[in-house]
Amino acid sequence: DLKADQPSALDLKAKAKWEAWNGKKGMAQDAAKEAYVSCANTLVTKY
């Protein structure tokens, strides 16, 4: 899980990254690994 504080609303890039990571909160480690491998395989096939 993400342990960093939410960045300022004025720092749009940092806020977007924080929201993306925070959206995965509670995901099991194995599920996260499987999602990563699936995404990587899709990119390898595409490019």
C-alpha positions as CSV (number, residue, x, y, z in Angstrom):
1,D,0.0,0.0,0.0
2,L,1.0,3.6,-0.6
3,K,2.3,5.3,2.6
4,A,3.1,8.7,1.2
5,D,0.9,11.7,1.9
6,Q,-1.3,13.1,-0.8
7,P,0.6,15.8,-2.8
8,S,-0.7,19.3,-3.3
9,A,-3.5,19.8,-5.8
10,L,-1.3,22.3,-7.6
11,D,1.3,19.6,-8.5
12,L,-0.9,17.9,-11.1
13,K,1.7,15.2,-12.2
14,A,2.4,14.1,-8.6
15,K,-1.3,14.1,-7.7
16,A,-2.1,11.9,-10.8
17,K,0.6,9.4,-9.8
18,W,-0.5,9.4,-6.2
19,E,-4.1,8.8,-7.2
20,A,-3.1,5.9,-9.6
21,W,-1.1,4.2,-6.8
22,N,-3.8,4.9,-4.2
23,G,-6.4,3.3,-6.5
24,K,-4.5,0.0,-6.1
25,K,-4.7,0.1,-2.3
26,G,-5.4,-3.2,-0.7
27,M,-4.4,-5.3,-3.7
28,A,-2.7,-8.5,-2.8
29,Q,1.0,-8.7,-3.7
30,D,0.5,-11.8,-5.9
31,A,-2.4,-10.1,-7.7
32,A,-0.3,-7.1,-8.4
33,K,2.5,-9.2,-9.8
34,E,0.0,-11.1,-12.1
35,A,-1.4,-7.8,-13.3
36,Y,2.1,-6.5,-14.0
37,V,3.1,-9.6,-16.0
38,S,-0.2,-9.5,-17.9
39,C,0.4,-5.8,-18.9
40,A,4.0,-6.5,-19.8
41,N,3.0,-9.4,-22.0
42,T,0.4,-7.2,-23.8
43,L,3.1,-4.6,-24.5
44,V,5.6,-7.1,-25.7
45,T,3.1,-8.6,-28.1
46,K,2.0,-5.2,-29.3
47,Y,5.5,-3.8,-29.9
